[in-house]
């Protein structure tokens, strides 16, 4: 479950690529200090709740470091050990 509060998340996007069969999620937690900055987590068990928590962590990490960025994170639901480098 995702907790919404005055900080965010601002936007949650669930994405699907039918050609590769890959699913993913993008969470933009906050853009109050600038564009959302985060990264990508690729595991077969990643879910929207986990990505939302990681995006919130990036919001606070960037703010506390004095960086002009908000927080965001994305997740790709795939087993990176079982797919080829070309498919990645």
Protein Blocks (a to p, Z undefined) as FASTA:
>chain_A
ZZddfkbcfbdcddddfknopacddddfblkloccdddddddfkbcfklmmmmmmmmmmm
mmmnopacdcddddddddfklpcfklZZ
